[in-house]
Amino acid sequence: MGPGAEAGGAAGNGVDTATKGAFGFLVFMMVLNILNILDRQLLPTFGPEIKADLGLSNGQFGLLTGIMFTLLYGILSPFMGLVADAVHRPRFAAFGVGLWSLLTAASGLAKGFVSLAIPRVLIGVGESTLTPTALSMISDRFPARQLGFASGFYYAGVPLGSGLAYLVAAALGPVIGWRNCFLLIGGLGLILAVWLATFRETRPPSPHAGEGAMKAVKGMLSLLPELMAALKRSPALVLTILGGIGVHLAVGAAQFDTIWWKEELKLETGPLFLKVALMYATVGVAGNIIGGALGDWWLKKTGQGRSMLIVIILIAMTPLQFLYRLTDHDGVIFWLGIGSGIFQLAAMYGGAYSTIQELAPAKVRATAVALFIMGVNVVGLGVSTTVGGFMIDAFAAAGRDRPITDMMLVMTAASLIAVPAFYVAARRFSADRDALWRYERGEGT
């Protein structure tokens, strides 16, 4: 039996205090989320080695790190949440962890583009199971007043996993090679998947479990008109999703950072990776915590939406992103550029997710969040990384001296669409929230 197995009951069904087992379960799920992000980031982190070993073009690398992963991951995430509501959640999550771990190991055996593309596409299927299922199980073990802390703790796995990918590349890559790193991490995931499968289900079994998944899918489809009405009623909701997509245009370009550092800046990546790993573990986690806390304070103090804080952060830090891309050394601007990119992305999530939760009707909140996840992954990250790779090849064919730099500057400029989107969303927030309250009281459409 795994940690936290004795902590039962949903947050809305009588849990007054989280037990020690609940905290143990939370730590374990954060570890799985770290592994989730680590597996996802191994490919871009080992980018130079993989490109050289497999003879990939920048366009092919962009496909592998972009749409080939994010398409199924983004689209399937809400469906996996529906399935998790109808089945034994620990075993379902263990299936997902085991699947992506096997595929990570298979990636280490790739001989070319196709043999790496196949597991890369399917890894998204496995990884899409974890977060919806994990958050559902976490909510069973913590009272409502602690769910913010519990969710934030779980999401700290994102910067920690990203940082760990750089640590693996710096410490293990030179010793055992990129292929063995994939095999090692895949093997570790299989061990944790077997452990997770031993956890007991805390939710009472459904008498309609066999037909629950199909009913859940039909139920989700029946909510689509409600979701469309919510989007039409709240421009702030639409603009918050658009702002998140905009921010991720620059994040997609950053998937080429390791290649940029090595091929254009000619930097020694070993020591550099160790420093970047430390920045993710400190600046990234701080961004998660500070962004959420300051967003709550801003809303209480000004009455404007939390998105306005995101606007301030983007306006303050985006100039550093342009200067960073124009640097040719690892001086102060270089490190401020890396740190600002990590911080502004981490700080965005708290404000964006809470805004979506507050502007969507209660019965379609999860669907609205799923729409945001699909938007930032499929459109923001997937398309920008894929287009970015082919853009690099086009710039190189045109004789540009620094084609990767050129692509990153274009994507950083495109990401500025997030500023007006978040600004208008913040200004409209109170009016749209009031309109939602009137609607849910039956006073409007």
Helices and strands as residue ranges (DSSP letters): H 20-45, H 47-54, H 58-65, H 67-84, H 89-107, H 113-127, H 130-141, G 144-146, H 147-155, H 157-171, H 173-197, H 209-233, H 235-253, G 254-256, H 257-263, H 269-279, I 280-284, H 285-302, H 307-326, H 332-359, G 362-364, H 365-374, I 375-383, H 384-397, H 403-414, G 415-417, H 418-440
